[in-house]
Amino acid sequence: MLLSSMIVAVRRWAYARSVANELYNLDTRDLDDVGISRWQIRDVARKAARDAIA
């Protein structure tokens, strides 16, 4: 049980990092197009990871 929750946590962290990196590579105009600002990237990435990996 503990091992599986650790694996899920690591997978979520890796996914969130990947999403955040992709978003940080966008310019401000592209971020405006999708409706987020730079200061929201970390929160958006974490939420995406929680929603994607159960």
MIFITI-879727 format. One record per residue: residue number from 1; x, y, z of N, C-alpha, C, CB in turn. Coordinates in steps of 0.1 Angstrom, whole numbers, plus 2048, in hexadecimal, padded with zeros to 3 digits. Glycine has a CB too. Example, Ala and Ser with C-alpha at 12.3 -4.5 7.8 and 13.67 -1.06 7.14 Angstrom:
2
  pos  n_c1  n_c2  n_c3  ca_c1  ca_c2  ca_c3  c_c1  c_c2  c_c3  cb_c1  cb_c2  cb_c3
    1   884   7C7   84E    87B    7D3    84E   884   7DF   84E    871    7D3    85A
    2   880   7EA   847    889    7F5    847   881   800   84F    88D    7FA    839
REM end
This chain:
54
  pos  n_c1  n_c2  n_c3  ca_c1  ca_c2  ca_c3  c_c1  c_c2  c_c3  cb_c1  cb_c2  cb_c3
    1   808   7F4   800    800    800    800   809   80D   800    7F7    800    80C
    2   812   80D   809    81B    819    80A   823   81A   7FD    825    817    816
    3   828   80F   7F7    830    80F    7EB   828   815   7E0    836    802    7E8
    4   81B   810   7DF    813    814    7D3   810   823   7D5    806    80C    7D3
    5   80E   828   7E1    80B    837    7E2   817   83F   7DF    806    83A    7F0
    6   823   839   7E2    82F    840    7DF   831   841   7CF    83B    839    7E5
    7   82E   836   7C9    82F    835    7BA   826   83F   7B4    82D    827    7B5
    8   81A   840   7B9    810    84A    7B3   815   858   7B5    802    848    7BA
    9   81B   85B   7C1    820    868    7C4   82B   86C   7BA    825    869    7D2
   10   834   862   7B8    83F    865    7AF   83A   867   7A1    84A    859    7AF
   11   831   85F   79C    82B    860    78F   824   86E   78D    821    855    78C
   12   81D   872   798    816    87F    797   820   88A   797    80D    881    7A3
   13   82B   889   79F    835    894    79F   83C   895   791    840    890    7A9
   14   83F   889   78B    845    889    77E   83C   88F   773    84A    87B    77A
   15   82F   88B   774    826    891    76A   824   8A0   76C    818    889    76C
   16   823   8A4   778    821    8B3    77B   82E   8BA   776    81F    8B5    78A
   17   839   8B5   778    846    8BB    773   846   8BC   764    852    8B3    778
   18   841   8B2   75E    841    8B2    74F   837   8BC   74A    83D    8A4    74A
   19   82B   8BD   750    821    8C7    74C   827   8D5   74E    814    8C4    753
   20   82C   8D7   75A    832    8E4    75D   83D   8E8   753    837    8E4    76C
   21   845   8DF   750    850    8E2    747   84A   8E6   739    859    8D6    745
   22   840   8DF   735    83A    8E3    728   834   8F0   728    82F    8D8    724
   23   82D   8F3   733    826    900    735   831   90C   736    81D    901    741
   24   83C   909   73D    846    914    73F   84D   917   731    851    90F    749
   25   84C   90D   728    852    90F    71B   849   918   712    855    902    714
   26   83D   91A   715    834    922    70D   837   931   710    825    91F    710
   27   834   939   706    836    948    709   829   94D   70F    839    94F    6FC
   28   829   959   714    81E    95F    71B   812   960   712    822    96D    71F
   29   813   962   706    807    963    6FD   800   955   6FC    80C    967    6EF
   30   808   94A   6FB    802    93D    6FA   7FC   93A   707    80D    933    6F7
   31   802   93D   713    7FB    93B    720   7EE   943   721    805    93F    72B
   32   7EE   94F   71C    7E2    957    71C   7D7   950   714    7E4    965    717
   33   7DB   94A   709    7D1    943    700   7CB   937   707    7D8    93D    6F4
   34   7D2   930   710    7CC    925    717   7C6   929   725    7D7    91A    71A
   35   7C8   936   728    7C1    93B    734   7C8   93A   741    7B4    935    735
   36   7D6   939   741    7DD    938    74D   7E9   942   74D    7E2    92A    750
   37   7EE   946   758    7F9    94F    759   805   947   75F    7F6    95B    762
   38   811   94C   75E    81D    945    762   81C   941   771    829    94E    760
   39   816   94A   779    816    946    788   80C   93B   78B    812    953    790
   40   804   937   781    7FB    92C    783   800   91F   77E    7EE    92F    77C
   41   80B   91F   777    810    912    771   812   907   77B    81D    915    76A
   42   818   909   786    81A    8FF    790   80D   8F9   795    822    904    79C
   43   803   901   798    7F7    8FC    79C   7EF   8F4   791    7EE    907    7A1
   44   7F0   8F9   785    7E9    8F2    77A   7F0   8E5   778    7EA    8FB    76D
   45   7FD   8E4   779    804    8D7    777   801   8CD   781    813    8DA    776
   46   800   8D2   78E    7FD    8C9    799   7EE   8C3   797    7FE    8D0    7A6
   47   7E5   8CC   793    7D7    8C8    792   7D6   8BE   786    7CE    8D4    78F
   48   7DE   8C0   77B    7DE    8B7    770   7E3   8A9   774    7E6    8BD    765
   49   7ED   8A9   77D    7F3    89D    781   7E9   895   78A    800    89F    789
   50   7E2   89C   793    7D8    896    79C   7CD   890   794    7D3    8A0    7A6
   51   7C9   897   789    7BE    892    781   7C2   887   778    7B8    89E    779
   52   7CE   887   773    7D3    87D    76A   7D7   870   770    7DE    882    762
   53   7DC   870   77C    7E2    864    782   7DA   861   78F    7F1    866    785
   54   7D3   856   78F    7CB    852    79B   7D3   849   7A4    7BE    84C    797
REM end
